[in-house]
């Protein structure tokens, strides 16, 4: 794999950590004010460089790890040295032991009380990692750093629990009852109402069905935009049409997908207001955020605070110059929001654009309940025109512009590229006996049916058709309405039954990536070909942007390699597998030569919006792996 192989196999770098790193493992399903207090108190100790919250995968009464992380993200806004990390172990103490097994050289402590059983566990943990002990690791020192705990007492409740300590079980009961008033008592009174509402929304929202339409531009209150390979309702003929349109430069409504910070803003009661979730859109932006609230929300976040605060200030300065009628037309006093991207050099994610711009995407109108009434792309062009008329497009920090349509040239290698990609589709259709009008979902169904039956043969077992359907729905399409134990009870073969249970716990997610790889890579390669034909990218200096992206990628590869050095442990093995998989994905679509200074493009097909991202997908995964 040329230069990628070099980065994968050359020597492992090790850099010692400075200061004490405090490990705070737990279930946190969900996190509450007591957890936050402990993390913050540790983070403020002068000899602590970082607090690392370790979260295991087990659900508790419907609360998932993903929801837990989302809550922590809200609670930790403004925290400089507290991070969240996923771990494979549900047992907190085991998670801490496993973490130290692969830790970089440095000094570590386990968060705990200074007395009782908690402290006894800490003492054993420290003794077990001392030099000459069973778990000692060269270069890693584990020390005692207990603190006096102070349980956060309930106040303001309606159920007689006032004065008792805040706890996750009570919090989950409040959520189950949809009791927002008591829910708020699980957190300090100093947490702003908008943050509490955001947390409540995270913990009570329903999971959307895969068949739901996705909406433009990810982040904030705007939702998720699908890759074509995520849409199981596309037919193989649709895929062929997309290939032809992309390579031929005829994609409909194509815009560059920008890798900035998403923001939704309105103008209400004489102020620019922002929304980060549906709760802040509802009631015509009654709970939306003022400029000061946005600034306070990101206190201590350095460039992030500056990026969002200055964006709000510049927008307010520009919009204040519009007439009363124009403000009503574009914002309807909180009923309409403009969706935009904040491009700020110091907060670049993957793509460094070298520009300070606010790129306007579209305007959405919402009803009182926060549901979308309409979406208007043309209105943002009118808004930009109005701002330009009053000479307000160039503000103190940002230039305010619309996201222009992009020009995609017909590929110079149109015939060869189309033939290459069409052959991949034809091969998949042939292997699984599919027709052009068959949906892509049937490919996934056929792949999994073949895989399950091949495994069953090794146990001399014929799987009932309804069991196959249940397993495919669970493993391929993410439908877990049927409990795995119910599926298990329908299997009349001990060997296959044990395989199913073990596979469901440990392996199906990795196997799903293998099943998805042919179609996913096809669209990633199509993205590389298409993005190479764009004439008007936002990046001010494309060559410098690519050079910086390659440098950042090399650093990320080295960091993951270092983390994965001890590959005999679960975490080390996982990191190494991840690195190999993502490097293989990148190599499959052209390696370092496929890197371009853009996240991708957004386009419309059959009235649905999709994105093509090319090399951005594996690069984003690699750069993001160590960010927790």
WOWO-V382489 format. One record per helix or strand. SS is the DSSP state (@ for helix, = for strand). FROM is the first residue (numbers start at 0). LEN is the number of residues. Records with the same first field share a line. If there is no record, write none. Layout:
# WOWO-V382489
SS: FROM-LEN + FROM-LEN
This chain:
# WOWO-V382489
@: 1-8 + 32-11 + 64-11 + 91-10 + 115-13 + 167-9 + 179-7 + 192-12 + 227-3 + 235-13 + 277-8 + 290-7 + 302-17 + 323-11 + 344-3 + 377-12 + 413-18 + 439-19 + 464-11 + 483-6 + 493-13 + 507-24 + 541-22 + 569-19 + 590-4 + 615-9
=: 19-7 + 47-8 + 59-1 + 62-1 + 81-5 + 105-5 + 112-1 + 139-4 + 146-1 + 152-1 + 164-1 + 226-1 + 234-1 + 251-6 + 260-8 + 270-5 + 288-1 + 335-8 + 356-10 + 371-5 + 393-1 + 398-4 + 404-1 + 407-1 + 438-1 + 533-1 + 599-6 + 607-5
